[in-house]
Amino acid sequence: MAKFDFNDTDIPDLGEIDVPTSLDDLLKESSLKKQVVGSWGFNSNLNFTKMSTEETNVWFFEQVFNFLRAFFGLVVPDRMEVSTYNGTKQIKKENLNQMTFLDELMLVMKNLNEPLWVIRLHLNIVGFLRTDWDPDNMVRVQIQEPANFVVWGGPDESGFQSLSISYALFSNQKLKGEDSLLWSINQPLLEKALKKWEKQSGRRIEVVKSNSKDVDLYSHGFKTPAPTAAKPSFASEEGDEDLFNEEIPDLDDLDF
């Protein structure tokens, strides 16, 4: 078992972690950073007031496990932010190791005496590229495009989780020396992973949103290639009227 140093788990300045309170809050954050993302999520409809702290935190761990299992090989955790109920305790971990991450998360949870409220994973996307010096062999790389997995829960929540990912890998841009669009290469992988996530969690994706009217989403990904010049829409301070909620029926399942 790997040995971990938890001296950095207590952060006196709670302002160091900007905890998103909802999916709309997360999309607004992306807009302010001039990032265009698509998001997919679902409600769990749980009554956390009837669950103990241990039961609540185990539920959080299970949601992270289910997501990573569904997206295995496509994303890897890079940074983690954990907040207990009402932000009374906040933990930030960086430079995560994919092989030991779940062990580390479990140990962090064992040190908590309060129910969790939010877990946020900043993800790196795993992709394959061709190089000029060896064009016949694809090289596996980690791509740092905006991507987040967030789980909300706790006494004042009913349980919600979402994946948000940048449109850049699902655009109408072509790779150098390739005839296929980035969308054509990556969308089938995203669709397959989102369907695995549904199966793994036992829930159907019911919330599909973007922070841009330039992208066309459906329940299992980007329905059409996004334009390379897609721009975010900026939500007003009063609400999220400029965030676009895609209500598109499911496409028939595809076999891969």
C-alpha positions as CSV (number, residue, x, y, z in Angstrom):
1,M,0.0,0.0,0.0
2,A,1.4,3.4,-0.9
3,K,2.1,5.9,1.8
4,F,0.5,9.3,1.6
5,D,1.2,12.5,3.3
6,F,-2.0,14.2,4.5
7,N,-0.3,17.3,6.1
8,D,-1.7,19.4,3.3
9,T,-5.4,18.3,3.8
10,D,-6.2,21.2,6.2
11,I,-6.4,24.5,4.4
12,P,-6.9,27.5,6.7
13,D,-7.9,29.8,3.9
14,L,-11.2,28.3,2.7
15,G,-11.2,30.8,-0.1
16,E,-8.5,28.9,-1.9
17,I,-11.2,26.5,-3.2
18,D,-14.0,28.1,-5.2
19,V,-16.7,25.4,-4.6
20,P,-19.3,25.3,-7.4
21,T,-22.8,25.2,-5.8
22,S,-24.6,23.8,-8.9
23,L,-24.1,22.9,-12.6
24,D,-25.2,26.4,-13.6
25,D,-22.5,27.8,-11.3
26,L,-20.0,25.5,-12.9
27,L,-21.0,26.6,-16.4
28,K,-20.9,30.3,-15.4
29,E,-17.3,29.7,-14.2
30,S,-16.4,28.2,-17.5
31,S,-17.9,31.2,-19.3
32,L,-15.9,33.7,-17.2
33,K,-12.7,31.7,-18.2
34,K,-13.8,32.0,-21.8
35,Q,-14.1,28.2,-22.1
36,V,-16.8,26.4,-24.0
37,V,-18.0,23.1,-22.5
38,G,-20.7,20.6,-22.8
39,S,-22.1,19.0,-19.6
40,W,-24.0,15.8,-18.9
41,G,-25.5,14.7,-15.6
42,F,-28.3,13.1,-13.6
43,N,-30.0,13.4,-10.2
44,S,-29.9,10.6,-7.6
45,N,-33.0,11.6,-5.7
46,L,-31.7,10.6,-2.3
47,N,-32.7,11.7,1.2
48,F,-29.4,12.3,2.8
49,T,-31.0,13.4,6.1
50,K,-31.8,9.7,6.6
51,M,-28.2,8.7,6.0
52,S,-25.3,8.7,8.4
53,T,-22.1,10.6,7.7
54,E,-20.4,7.3,6.9
55,E,-23.2,6.3,4.5
56,T,-23.1,9.7,2.8
57,N,-19.4,9.6,2.3
58,V,-19.4,6.0,1.0
59,W,-22.0,7.1,-1.5
60,F,-19.7,9.8,-2.7
61,F,-16.9,7.3,-3.1
62,E,-19.1,5.0,-5.1
63,Q,-20.1,7.7,-7.5
64,V,-16.4,8.6,-8.2
65,F,-15.6,4.9,-8.6
66,N,-18.5,4.4,-11.1
67,F,-17.5,7.4,-13.1
68,L,-13.8,6.5,-13.4
69,R,-14.6,2.9,-14.2
70,A,-16.9,4.0,-17.1
71,F,-14.3,6.5,-18.4
72,F,-11.2,4.3,-17.8
73,G,-8.6,4.9,-20.5
74,L,-10.3,8.2,-21.5
75,V,-9.7,10.5,-18.5
76,V,-7.3,10.6,-15.6
77,P,-7.7,12.6,-12.4
78,D,-5.2,15.5,-12.1
79,R,-6.5,17.6,-9.2
80,M,-9.2,17.0,-6.5
81,E,-11.2,19.4,-4.4
82,V,-13.3,18.1,-1.5
83,S,-15.7,20.1,0.6
84,T,-17.7,18.9,3.6
85,Y,-21.2,20.2,4.4
86,N,-21.4,24.0,4.2
87,G,-17.7,24.2,3.4
88,T,-16.7,23.7,7.0
89,K,-13.7,21.6,5.9
90,Q,-12.0,21.9,2.5
91,I,-9.3,19.7,1.0
92,K,-7.2,20.1,-2.1
93,K,-4.9,17.5,-3.6
94,E,-2.8,18.1,-6.7
95,N,-0.6,16.0,-9.1
96,L,-2.8,12.9,-8.5
97,N,-1.5,9.4,-9.4
98,Q,-4.0,7.4,-11.4
99,M,-2.9,4.1,-9.9
100,T,-3.3,5.2,-6.3
101,F,-6.0,7.9,-6.5
102,L,-8.9,5.8,-5.1
103,D,-6.8,4.7,-2.2
104,E,-5.9,8.3,-1.5
105,L,-9.5,9.4,-1.7
106,M,-10.5,6.7,0.7
107,L,-7.9,7.7,3.2
108,V,-9.0,11.3,3.0
109,M,-12.6,10.3,3.7
110,K,-11.5,8.3,6.7
111,N,-10.1,11.5,8.2
112,L,-13.5,13.3,7.9
113,N,-16.0,13.6,10.7
114,E,-18.6,15.5,8.6
115,P,-20.7,14.5,5.6
116,L,-19.3,15.5,2.2
117,W,-21.0,18.2,0.2
118,V,-18.9,18.4,-3.0
119,I,-16.2,16.4,-4.7
120,R,-14.7,17.9,-7.8
121,L,-12.1,16.2,-10.0
122,H,-10.2,18.2,-12.6
123,L,-9.4,15.7,-15.3
124,N,-6.8,15.2,-18.1
125,I,-8.1,13.7,-21.3
126,V,-6.3,10.8,-22.8
127,G,-5.8,11.0,-26.5
128,F,-3.8,9.6,-29.3
129,L,-1.7,11.7,-31.8
130,R,0.5,11.0,-34.8
131,T,4.0,12.6,-34.8
132,D,5.9,13.8,-37.8
133,W,8.9,11.6,-36.9
134,D,6.8,8.4,-36.5
135,P,3.5,8.9,-38.4
136,D,2.7,5.2,-38.5
137,N,2.4,4.8,-34.7
138,M,-0.1,6.7,-32.6
139,V,1.3,8.2,-29.4
140,R,-0.8,8.2,-26.1
141,V,-0.8,11.6,-24.5
142,Q,-2.7,13.4,-21.7
143,I,-4.4,16.5,-23.0
144,Q,-5.1,19.4,-20.6
145,E,-8.4,20.6,-22.0
146,P,-11.0,21.8,-19.5
147,A,-12.8,18.7,-18.0
148,N,-14.4,18.3,-14.7
149,F,-16.4,15.6,-12.8
150,V,-18.4,17.0,-9.9
151,V,-20.6,15.2,-7.3
152,W,-23.0,17.1,-5.0
153,G,-24.8,15.7,-2.0
154,G,-25.4,16.1,1.7
155,P,-28.3,17.1,4.0
156,D,-29.5,20.0,1.8
157,E,-29.1,18.1,-1.5
158,S,-30.8,15.2,-3.3
159,G,-27.6,14.1,-5.1
160,F,-26.4,15.3,-8.5
161,Q,-23.3,14.6,-10.6
162,S,-22.1,15.8,-13.9
163,L,-19.2,15.6,-16.4
164,S,-18.2,18.8,-18.2
165,I,-15.8,18.7,-21.1
166,S,-14.3,21.2,-23.5
167,Y,-15.7,21.3,-27.1
168,A,-12.2,21.5,-28.6
169,L,-11.8,17.8,-29.1
170,F,-15.3,17.6,-30.7
171,S,-14.9,20.3,-33.3
172,N,-14.9,20.4,-37.1
173,Q,-11.1,20.8,-37.0
174,K,-9.0,18.2,-38.8
175,L,-5.7,16.8,-37.5
176,K,-2.6,17.5,-39.6
177,G,-2.4,14.7,-42.2
178,E,-5.8,13.3,-41.4
179,D,-9.1,13.5,-43.3
180,S,-11.3,12.8,-40.2
181,L,-12.7,15.6,-38.1
182,L,-11.7,15.6,-34.4
183,W,-15.5,15.1,-33.7
184,S,-15.5,12.0,-35.8
185,I,-12.6,10.5,-33.9
186,N,-13.6,11.4,-30.3
187,Q,-17.4,11.5,-30.3
188,P,-17.8,7.7,-30.6
189,L,-15.5,7.3,-27.6
190,L,-17.4,9.9,-25.5
191,E,-20.8,8.3,-26.4
192,K,-19.6,4.9,-25.4
193,A,-18.2,6.1,-22.1
194,L,-21.4,8.1,-21.3
195,K,-23.5,5.0,-21.9
196,K,-21.1,3.0,-19.7
197,W,-21.5,5.6,-17.0
198,E,-25.3,5.2,-17.2
199,K,-25.0,1.5,-16.9
200,Q,-22.5,1.6,-14.1
201,S,-24.5,4.1,-12.0
202,G,-28.0,2.7,-12.8
203,R,-29.1,6.2,-13.9
204,R,-30.0,7.8,-17.2
205,I,-28.4,11.1,-18.2
206,E,-31.2,13.6,-17.8
207,V,-29.5,17.0,-17.8
208,V,-27.6,18.1,-20.9
209,K,-26.3,21.7,-20.9
210,S,-23.8,23.9,-22.5
211,N,-22.6,27.4,-21.9
212,S,-22.6,28.2,-25.6
213,K,-25.3,28.3,-28.3
214,D,-22.6,27.3,-30.8
215,V,-22.5,23.6,-29.7
216,D,-25.2,21.0,-30.4
217,L,-25.5,18.4,-27.7
218,Y,-27.6,15.3,-27.0
219,S,-27.7,12.9,-24.1
220,H,-24.5,11.0,-25.2
221,G,-22.2,13.7,-26.4
222,F,-21.9,16.3,-29.2
223,K,-24.6,15.7,-31.8
224,T,-22.7,17.6,-34.5
225,P,-19.1,18.9,-34.9
226,A,-18.7,22.1,-33.0
227,P,-17.3,25.1,-34.9
228,T,-13.7,25.9,-34.0
229,A,-14.6,29.5,-33.1
230,A,-17.3,28.6,-30.6
231,K,-17.8,31.2,-28.0
232,P,-19.3,31.0,-24.5
233,S,-22.4,32.9,-23.5
234,F,-22.0,34.9,-20.3
235,A,-24.6,34.3,-17.7
236,S,-25.9,37.4,-15.9
237,E,-25.6,38.0,-12.2
238,E,-29.3,37.4,-11.8
239,G,-29.4,33.9,-13.2
240,D,-28.5,31.5,-15.9
241,E,-30.8,32.7,-18.8
242,D,-27.9,32.7,-21.2
243,L,-26.9,29.1,-20.5
244,F,-28.3,26.8,-23.1
245,N,-30.2,23.7,-22.1
246,E,-30.3,21.1,-24.9
247,E,-33.5,19.1,-24.9
248,I,-32.8,16.6,-27.7
249,P,-34.2,13.1,-27.7
250,D,-31.8,10.2,-27.3
251,L,-30.4,8.7,-30.6
252,D,-30.6,5.0,-31.2
253,D,-27.7,3.1,-29.5
254,L,-24.8,2.5,-31.8
255,D,-22.7,-0.6,-31.8
256,F,-19.0,-0.2,-31.5
